Each structure stands twice: as C-alpha cells, then as structure tokens.
C-alpha cells in the first residue's frame, strides 16, 4: 500500500523517474506509463580499476594488494536483507578451504531493515568457527577508501532480497570487480550469469561457496 502523498504526486505529476525496472513495476499499473527508468549513474572517473592500490589493515599490521586473495563485502548495515548471515556462513567454509584468503567487510554493525536490536555481526562471530585474523571489519569508511578496497578485490560479494539495488554493486562493477551476487531482482537487470558476473541462489550457501571459489 502506497502512502497517499505518493499517490497524489503520481496523479499530479507529468512524469516520474525510477532507477530500476523492478521498482517501476511496483507502482500501480495506472501510473507506470508516466514513469521512466533512468539510473542516476556511477562516477566512472573514480570507480575504476587501479592495480597499484594497496589497503592497510592497521590493527593487524597487514598490507593487501591485488596479488593477494581478497574477497570483499560492502553494505550499509549487516543484516538479513543484505545476506550478511549467508555470507558469513560461506566465509566459514571458505576459510578452511583457502588458508591464504582474506575477507574485508565494510559497513555498519546495524540493522536498517528488520529488528534493530540485533547484531548479526556478533551472532555470526559467536555461532561460527571463524579465523578472525583473516576477517577485517572496516566499519563505515569514506567513499574513496571503499573504492580502494574494491580495487584490490579478487571477488566482490553482493547478496540481497528483492528490493532497492545498492549503489555499492554498481560501484564494484565499475571498479572492475569480479562479482558474485544473488539471483534476485533487480540484480538481474545489471548482471547476466557467466557474462558480467556470477549469480547464485540467495539461500544456497554451498552454491555461494562454489561461485566464490570459481571466481
């Protein structure tokens, strides 16, 4: 059910804009003819490959670059809607299979969609057998620092329920990351499996592990 204010705007406007086809389809059919799909775009002069980039993990005295095995995960909040528990379960398996692999996780230890009093970060750390020396939580960082992380990424993981697409995915694609993403809308508007990324079922942890290993 849409708020009355949005319906009033749709009735009175000459035209509207939405960034994805999936979002457009969520509006009442009577108004979809007014709406154009037009993404805001990505700044490709900033989001671009740079093989010389290194990332310093200060608390562990570690420097990582493109020759290291690094998987990345970026999110506004570590929550179910963005597949954080699935990612961490896959990470537990991958750490045992790939002893040189590091994971860099950017984002807030906070839930924006769902029960706000839960810390999935702490839940996963307590529930899973993880080597924390190879998992690096950056917290919320400046945009330029986030791009630096993407520039050294061996594989960038993006998982989501069908909802608004994060700009972080398109930033990663523009930066040249190999993407492993969930086979959900509107991700499929931007990624075709085995062409410009790898897609997997959101809930299939074993498939996610296989795709990351392949990447």
C-alpha positions in Angstrom: 0.0 0.0 0.0 1.5 3.3 -1.1 1.2 6.4 1.1 -1.4 8.9 0.0 1.3 11.5 -0.6 3.0 9.3 -3.3 -0.3 8.6 -5.0 -1.2 12.3 -5.0 2.2 13.0 -6.6 1.7 10.3 -9.2 -1.7 11.7 -10.1 -0.5 15.3 -10.4 3.0 14.9 -12.0 3.8 15.0 -15.7 6.4 12.3 -15.3 8.4 10.3 -12.8 11.8 8.6 -12.7 12.9 5.3 -11.1 16.3 3.7 -11.2 15.3 0.1 -12.0 12.6 -1.7 -13.9 11.8 -3.7 -10.8 10.9 -0.6 -8.9 8.8 0.7 -11.7 6.7 -2.5 -11.7 5.9 -2.0 -8.0 3.9 1.2 -8.8 0.2 0.9 -9.7 -0.3 0.0 -13.3 -2.4 3.1 -13.9 0.7 5.2 -13.3 3.5 3.2 -14.8 3.1 4.9 -18.2 4.2 8.1 -16.5 7.4 6.6 -15.1 10.7 6.3 -17.0 13.6 4.0 -15.9 16.7 6.2 -15.6 19.5 5.3 -13.3 21.4 8.2 -11.7 24.7 6.6 -12.9 28.1 6.0 -11.4 31.2 8.2 -11.5 33.5 6.1 -13.6 36.4 8.6 -13.2 36.5 7.5 -9.5 35.2 3.9 -9.7 37.8 2.4 -12.0 40.5 -0.3 -11.7 43.9 0.6 -10.2 46.4 -2.2 -9.9 48.7 -0.2 -7.8 46.3 0.2 -4.9 47.1 -1.3 -1.5 45.0 -1.4 1.6 46.5 -1.2 5.1 44.9 -3.1 8.0 46.4 -1.0 10.7 45.3 -3.0 13.8 46.9 -6.2 12.3 49.9 -4.6 10.7 48.9 -6.0 7.3 49.0 -4.6 3.8 46.9 -6.2 1.0 47.1 -5.7 -2.8 45.8 -7.2 -6.0 48.1 -10.2 -5.8 46.5 -11.3 -2.5 43.4 -13.4 -2.3 40.8 -11.0 -1.0 37.0 -11.2 -1.1 35.0 -8.1 -0.3 31.6 -7.4 1.1 30.1 -3.9 1.4 26.8 -3.0 3.0 25.0 -0.1 4.7 24.1 -2.5 7.5 25.0 -6.1 8.4 21.5 -7.6 8.1 19.4 -10.4 6.7 18.1 -8.3 3.8 21.6 -8.0 2.5 22.5 -11.6 3.1 25.1 -11.0 5.8 24.4 -14.3 7.7 24.7 -16.3 4.4 27.9 -14.5 3.5 29.5 -15.3 6.9 28.4 -19.0 6.7 30.1 -19.2 3.3 33.1 -17.5 4.7 33.4 -20.1 7.5 33.6 -22.8 4.8 35.9 -20.9 2.5 38.4 -20.1 5.3 39.0 -23.8 5.8 39.4 -24.5 2.1 41.6 -21.4 1.3 44.1 -20.7 4.1 45.5 -17.6 2.3 42.1 -15.9 1.7 41.3 -12.6 3.5 37.9 -11.0 3.7 37.3 -7.3 4.0 33.8 -6.2 5.2 32.7 -2.6 5.0 29.6 -1.2 6.7 27.9 -0.6 9.9 27.1 -3.2 12.6 23.5 -2.1 12.4 20.1 -3.3 11.1 18.2 -0.9 8.9 15.5 -3.3 7.7 14.1 -5.5 10.4 14.8 -6.0 14.1 17.1 -3.1 15.0 18.2 -4.6 18.4 20.1 -7.5 16.8 23.8 -7.6 15.9 24.2 -10.2 13.2 27.9 -9.5 13.3 28.1 -10.7 16.9 25.7 -13.5 16.3 27.8 -14.9 13.4 31.1 -14.5 15.4 29.6 -16.5 18.3 27.9 -19.1 16.1 30.6 -19.8 13.5 34.1 -21.1 13.7 35.9 -18.2 12.1 39.6 -17.2 11.9 39.2 -13.5 12.8 42.9 -12.8 11.9 41.8 -13.0 8.3 38.5 -11.1 8.6 38.8 -7.4 8.6 35.8 -5.2 9.5 36.4 -1.6 8.4 33.2 -0.1 9.8 31.8 2.9 7.9 34.6 4.4 5.8 35.0 7.3 3.4 33.9 6.6 -0.2 37.4 6.8 -1.6 38.6 4.2 0.9 35.8 1.9 -0.1 36.8 2.2 -3.7 40.4 1.3 -2.7 39.1 -1.9 -1.1 37.2 -2.8 -4.3 40.3 -2.1 -6.4 42.2 -5.0 -4.6 39.2 -7.4 -4.6 39.5 -10.8 -6.0 35.8 -11.3 -5.8 33.1 -8.9 -4.5 30.0 -10.5 -2.9 26.6 -8.8 -3.2 23.5 -10.5 -1.7 20.1 -9.0 -1.4 16.4 -9.7 -1.1 14.4 -8.3 -4.0 14.5 -4.6 -3.0 16.3 -1.4 -4.0 19.6 -2.1 -5.6 22.6 -0.8 -3.7 24.9 1.7 -5.5 27.7 -0.4 -3.9 27.1 -3.1 -6.5 27.4 -0.7 -9.4 30.4 0.9 -7.9 32.1 -2.5 -7.7 31.2 -3.3 -11.3 32.6 0.0 -12.5 35.8 -0.6 -10.5 36.3 -3.9 -12.3 35.5 -6.4 -9.6 34.5 -9.9 -10.3 31.0 -10.0 -8.9 29.3 -12.9 -7.1 25.7 -11.9 -6.5 22.3 -13.3 -5.6 20.0 -14.3 -8.4 17.3 -11.8 -7.3 15.5 -8.7 -8.7 16.7 -6.1 -9.6 20.3 -7.6 -9.6 19.4 -9.5 -12.8 18.8 -6.2 -14.6 22.5 -5.5 -14.3 24.2 -8.9 -14.2 23.8 -11.8 -16.6 25.2 -15.0 -15.1 28.6 -16.1 -16.5 28.8 -12.9 -18.7 29.5 -9.9 -16.5 29.2 -11.7 -13.1 28.3 -14.9 -11.3 24.8 -15.4 -9.9 23.7 -17.8 -7.1 20.6 -18.6 -5.1 20.3 -16.2 -2.2 19.8 -19.0 0.4 22.2 -21.7 -1.1 25.3 -21.3 0.9 27.1 -24.2 -0.8 26.4 -22.7 -4.2 27.7 -19.3 -3.0 30.9 -21.0 -1.8 31.4 -22.7 -5.2 30.9 -19.5 -7.1 33.4 -17.6 -4.9 35.9 -20.4 -5.3 35.4 -20.3 -9.1 35.9 -16.6 -9.1 
